[in-house]
């Protein structure tokens, strides 16, 4: 199911702490960075914090700039983003500032947590039970489908950030590094122990903001089997962008493809009719750039804007066969091949019969179709 774009936002000390153990909140960001955070808040549909952050910091989670709020309203949006908190127990203070400032609020909780929250008098926002246990995919799906959240900013705490990263649900991380040390092992840290996805994150941006440094990272490691990771969406979006590079044709689709190793390393990319070859397909062009003996192919994912072909007249082997012969056993695509040129095309069936997992992210179909509009009708 489509999920919101999840942006994790945090500031830490040089030794990785979110706060100290004093009675007052430790201010890690600079004034200019607080204004940057306000700008990011104004750009999203919802802001989420865990229950622990509400108990510890009592935040308001507002867009403070009147100009930015006015711009949201002028663009047809509500003045403040939806405020979201998550609590398995439902034990929250109904007097917390979270409930009494800004616009709409929602508590995502368990069935037992919903009963407890209502008994405590949490009435300033919607209380949404998600079942017997708190499930992050279900929570994100609810926000996307029921509340229209397309961009979600997560501001803590460390447990929430850790869980979203470990489950492959975070699309990007905005990390601010503050020039101080905490040094107290009892203080809260940003990330906890556990099993994270492998591979290196991609550094998208670094920016000095007064005396702090902003670093923006994006996960790169694909999911496994039919289990999606946030990086799958990035790589498929790249494949759709590559499709726009194809020389136009009235007799073939424009397709982009990327081959990515399990650790998030890009092995190759390609697109239809690349290099002046009028009949080369995107997956074919990409795989031709990878050494067939490269052991990473066995754990790799092929991202293709269009379902790999099952039959073709221009070359002996269709792309589904080329993928299987290369040892790849996972394919993510945006669009099932229509009958425009081949009746009953079923590359996904060929791949599945060969032991490959095929994931279709239909929310990217319009991007995949865009360079092929002239073939419609």
Buried (B, 14 or more C-beta within 10 A) or exposed (E): EEBBBBBBBBBBBEEBBBBBEEEEEBEBBBEEBBBBBBEBBBBBBBBBBBBBBBBBBEBBBBBEBEEBBEBBEEEEEEBBBBBBBBBBEBBBBBEBBBBEBBBBBBBBBBEBBBBBBBEEEBEBBBBBBBEEEBBBEBBBBBBBEEBEBEBBBBBBBBBBBBBBBBBBBBBBBBBBBBEBEBEEEEBBBBBEEEEBBEBEBBEEEEEEBEEBBBBBBBBBBBBBEEEBBBBBBBBBBBBBBBBEBBEEBEEBBBBBBBBBBBBBBBBBBBBBBBEEBEBBBBBBBBBBEBEEEBEBBEBBBBBBBBBBBBBBEBBEEBBBBBBBEBBBBBBBBBBBBBEEBBEEBBBBBBBBEBEBBBBBBEBBBEBBBEBBEEBEE
